[in-house]
């Protein structure tokens, strides 16, 4: 097993720098998820670690070995792609065994590894089938098994769940997490889906335009986002943002409502005349009219069973509150929304950095 270290690693395409001098350390046996919007550099970074993209500056270490110029086949890694890339004319067994056969692994050892991986992935009964006789989720399990039998130092997953329907995504996501706990191998998983990142990762690396915005546990990036980008990207539904002006005893919103601000939070304002106020949907509540309750008009209501999402327009943006399922406002109703200011987040209006 091995950890991974990136030191001032840079990647360019012509005159365009897509990854500017990134520093990152992934610990041995850690499950790390790279997440961010399309074009943020997460798949490029994964391909660099795999050896499929050259490095334009800096250093990459797998374990204690500098691998800048080491070809992919000699890095002792296994990669699972979005596309299963199975051989259609081969059985599941032969697909999983092929890489080992190319390395002249003894047949009894191949059989042992394939059987063990198939049992862990719940595909042992399909070993003699061809890929066309399998579902999408089963094919992805075969692709994972093909990687597992190699016993690599590092597993790399490049959006492996993107081609699956919602139910299968949930099932395979759980299986990958369970697999990580069983194998105890360093794993890097790339996704644009923040729910996958939150549910699977030991630590999450959030990227924007090739720059790391924050590295932390799911709880850290959710509860203590480093900036407004992270706060808005992590969470479903995403965080609400309000423009807020300093006022006596609190913050004044766009409609003139004043929200009282605890003294510990007020001290964070410094000399700033305004801030960006961030509030998670679960920290908004419907309450009777009164001080600190903001009147809004309900736009859309989404009952989810366990709770209800209430959408409304405010400050020129669509906002959302997550409320108890027994609350049933209807579109067009005027309701009053209260903010749990003890759980709210404050961001610098210019830089977007969180105020700590």
N, C-alpha and C positions, 0 to 999 in steps of 0.2 A: 504494500500500500504506500501511497505517497501524497504529500501535499503539493500545492502549486503556488509559485510566486511569480508575479509580474513586476518588473522594475523599470519604470519610465518607458513602458512599452508603447511604441508608436506605429501606426499603420496609415499609409497614404495610398491614394489612387491618383496617380499623376500629381497635379498641384494641390489636390484636395486632401486635407488631413481628416480622416474619419475617426481615428482614435488618437487623441493627443496626450502622450506621455502618461499612461495609466499606471498606477501603483495599486497592487491588490495581492492579498495573501489568502489562500484557501487551505484550510487545515486538513491534515490527514484524516480520512474517514468522515469528512463533513459533506453534507448535502447542501449545495449552494445553488440558488436559482438566480439567473440573470433575467431581469424583466425590464420592460420599457416599451415605448411606442415603436411602430414600424420605422426603420431607418436609424435607430439609436445606436447601432453597432454591436448588439448582443450576439447575433449569429456570426458576424465577422470575428468577434473575439473568440468565440467557440472554435471556429475554423482555424484560427491562429494557434490555439492550444493543441488542436488535432494535428497541426502541421500542414494543413491544406492551403494556408495563406502564408506568404513570407512576411517576416518582420522588417520594418524599415528603421527601427531604432529601439534601444533598450534591450532587456534580457527577459527570457522565460526559463524558469526552472521547474522541472518535475522531480520531486524529491530534492536531492542535492545535485542533480545533473542539469547542466545548462544545455537546453535542447534547441537553441535558435536555428541551427543548421542540421538538426537530426531529422531524417525523413520520417513520415508518419508511421511506417511499418516498424520502426525501431523505437517508438515512444512508449510502447506497452500500454496503449489506450484502446478503448472500444467505443464506437459511436453508433447511436441509434438515430435515424433520420425521420423526418415527417413522412417521407415516402418509404414504404416497407422494403422495396428493392429485393424481393424474394425471387428465386429462380422458379418460374412457373412449371417447368418440366420435372422438377425434383420434389420428392416428398418433404414433409416437415423435418423428418429426421436428417435427411441428406442436406437440407438447407442449413440446419444447425451445425452439422458435422463438417461442412465443406472447408471452412477456414482451418480447422484442426488437421484435416487430411492434407491440406497444402503445406502444413508444417511437419508432415510425417509423424504425427502423433500416433502411438500404438492404438490399434482398433479397440482393444478392451478399455483403454483409457477414454477414448472418444465416446464409447457406449455409456460408460459410467457418468461422464460429464453431461452428455445430452439427456440421459434419463433423469439426473438430478435437477437440471435446469427445467426440464419439462414438468416435473412434479411441482417445483416451486411456482411455476407460472400457470399451473392447472391446464396444461395442454398435452399431458402424457397420452391420453386416449386418441390424440389426433396425429401421432407421429408418422403414420403411414399415409396420411391424406396429402393431396396436392393443395397448394395455396388457394386455388380457385374454389375449393370446397370449404373454405373457412370464412368466417365473418371478418369484418374490418378489425375488430378488437382482437380476435384470435391471430390474425396476421401480424398485428403489432407485437403481440406476445412472442411470436416466432422470431421476429426481428430482435427483440430483447434477448431471447434465449440464445440466438446466434452470437450476440455480444458476450453474454454471461459465460458461455463455455470456455472462453479464452482466458478467464481468470485475470483480467487486466488490472493494472494499478489504478486506473481512472476510467470511469464511465462518463461519456458525454452524450447528452440528449438534446437534439435540435428540434424543438416543437413537435414531439412525437405524437401528441394527442390531437393535432389540428384537423386531421381527416376523419375523426370519429364523431358520432352524434353525441348529444349532451349526456345521455344515460351512460354510454360506453366510456366517455371521457371521465366521468366520475368513478366508474369501476376500475379502469386502468390506472387512473391517478392514485387510487387507494392501494392498488397492487404494487405500483412503483415505490410508494412510500414504505410499504411493508417489506419490499425487497431490499431497500436501502438499509432498513433496520436489521435485516437478516445477514446481508452480505458484508456490511461494515466496510464498504469501499468508498473512496472519494468519488463523489458524483457532482456533475455540473449539468443543470437543466435550464434550457432556454425557452422562454415563453413570453407572449405579449399579454397573457391572461393573468391578472393580478390575483384572482382567486386561486389558481394553480400555485402561484408563488406563495401565497399566505398559508395554504394548507399543507404544502410539501416541504418547505425549506427549513433547514437549521438556521441559515442566514440568507438574506435577500440582498442582491446587488442591484440597485436601481440606476439605470443609465438614461442619459438624455444627450443626444448628439455626440456620443462617444465619451462623455464625461460621467464619472461616477457621482451621483447625487447623494447617495447614502448607502451604507452597508450596515445591516443590523438584523436582529431576529425579527420574525413577523410582528411580535408585540412591540418592539422598539420602533419600527418604521410606521406602525399604525398609531401608536400612542404618542410618539415623540418624533414626528416628521422633521427633517432638517430644514425643509423649505416648502413653499407653497406648491411647487411641482410635485414633490413626493406626496404631500398631503392630498392633493387632488387626484393623483394617480392610484394610490392605494386606498382601497375601501370600495364597497359596492352596496348601495349607491355611493357615489363619490362625495367628498366633503363639500359643504356649502361655503361660499365666500361672500362677504359683505364689505363694502367700503364703509369705514367707521371713522368719525372725527372725535377728537378729544372733547369731552364735556365734563362739567362739574359732577363728580361722583361716578363717572362711567364713560360710555361711548355712545355717540349719537349716530343713528343710522340714516339712510337716505330720506326716509319719510319723516324724520324729526324725532322718532322714538328714541329714548335714552335707556340704555341697558346698564344697570349697576355693575361695576367692575371691582372684584375683590382687591384689597390693598396690595396683596402680593403680585397680582397681575398688573395693577396700575403702575407699580414701580418699574415694570418692564418698558413702559412707554418712553421713558427718558424725556427728551424735549420734542419728540415727534408730534406734529399736529394731527396726523392721521395714520391709521394702520389698516391692514387687511385682516378682517376677523374671519376665522375659519371655524365652522361648527359641523361636527358629524351629524348625520340625520337622526341618530338615536339620542342626540343631546338637544333636540328640539322637541317641544311638547305642546299639545293643544291645552289651553287653560282659559279660565274666565278673563274677561277684560279687566285691566288694571295696570298699575305701574310695572314696566318691564315686559308687558305683553304686546306684541306687535300685530296689528290687524292686517290680515291678508285675505285674498280671494282664492278659494280652492279651484285648481285647474283640472287635474286628473287624480283619480283615486285608484290605487292598485292593491286589492286585498290579496295577501299571500298566505293566509291561513294562520301562521304563527304571529304575524304582525301585518300592518297595513302601511303602505307608502302613500303619503299625501303630497302632491306636487302643487307649487304655487309660484307665481312670478313676483320677484322682488329685486330691487336694485338693478333692473334691466336684465336679470338672469333667471333661469328656471332653478328653483330651490326645492328641496324635498325633506320631509320629516318622516321618521319611522315611528309609528304610534301603535298603541295596543289594538288588537284586532276587533275589540268590541266598540271602538270609536268608528263611526260610519258617516263622516261628512260626505256631501255630494258636490259635484261640480257646480260652481257658482255661489256656494255658501261663503259667507264671511266668517272666518274663525280668527282666534287670537293665538299667536305662537309665542311661547316663552323659550328662552335660551338658558341652558345650564352654563353660566359663565365660568364656573369653576372648572369645567371640562373643555372650554373653548380654547382655541389656538390663536395666537397673535403673530402676524408676519409683517416685516418691514414693507411698506407700500412700494418702495423703489426696487429693492433687491430681491424681495420675496423670501428672505431668510427668516427662519423662526426666531422669535424673541424668547430667550431663555432667562 
